[in-house]
Amino acid sequence: MKILVTGSNGQLGNEIREIAKTETRHDFIFTDVAELDICDANAVNAFVENHRPDFIVNCAAYTAVTKAENDLEFARRINRDAVANLGQAAKSFNAKLIHVSTDYVFDGTGHIPYTEDQATNPQTVYGITKLEGEEALKKTACAFVILRTSWLYSSFGNNFVKTMIRLGKEKDQLSVIYDQIGDPTYAADLASAIMTIINADKFVEGIYHFSNEGVCSWYDFTKVIHQLSGITTCNVLPIATKDYMDKTPRPFYSVLDKSKIKETYNIQIPYWMESLARCVRLLQQKEA
């Protein structure tokens, strides 16, 4: 099959690039804004018509949560309008679309893992525009899978894991939020899940949740990152959200229920600490 990957220079796109090195039965077309501006409907339509992919995997998103609060127009162009463009092209040329969304579509006030059919209530521009993207995609009536994920990290790009390793080496002390709970997600595992969906005998449309198994706070996450990285000189202190300098709302509880994707696509999801250990080892190998 032919697979078009948009936003391929980001964390998830780069992980799919890694899979593509050994996934020789498919032809991959990797694009980012330089190759294809997905905000341009005409460009998207022409590109999809020309290449005729069987699958489109949209990894592109405006993910700067704090910055988005003052950048609604641009966030909406990428998180909503571009998704609609891809959906319309997928519908026109009979491609299946896998689109990545976020836990930020929920308000995070619950205490039981969120299922796909629970009511959404985003509290940030980022979450609002990502939910608008989901709704815009549904309206195109293309064959789609929406994958909501959370706390994404990788050995590629900028992310929480790499930041905590850097700061742990630079600083004697760090304060990290302890009262926000969620699921870390290793982008390599999400990329693998996407390939499982593509290779499945049957494409079962709908919204699915994917993150690594288990839960933790940002504080717990940081402590394990430092342990795995051999960082012993930085004292990590817990801090409450109300005392944190960035006042942009974040979900206090954003644990995702993964039952649906596990049952539908028979996906085995690794425990978050095991996946984190794999990522840290890879980062150490890159530094060596």
Secondary structure as UniProt FT lines:
FT   STRAND          2..6
FT   TURN            8..9
FT   HELIX           11..20
FT   TURN            21..22
FT   TURN            24..25
FT   STRAND          27..30
FT   TURN            33..35
FT   TURN            38..39
FT   HELIX           41..51
FT   STRAND          55..58
FT   HELIX           65..68
FT   TURN            69..70
FT   HELIX           72..76
FT   HELIX           77..81
FT   HELIX           82..92
FT   TURN            93..94
FT   STRAND          96..102
FT   HELIX           103..105
FT   TURN            116..117
FT   HELIX           125..140
FT   STRAND          143..149
FT   STRAND          152..153
FT   HELIX           160..170
FT   STRAND          173..177
FT   STRAND          181..182
FT   STRAND          185..186
FT   HELIX           187..199
FT   STRAND          206..209
FT   STRAND          216..217
FT   HELIX           218..229
FT   STRAND          235..239
FT   HELIX           241..243
FT   HELIX           259..265
FT   HELIX           272..287
//
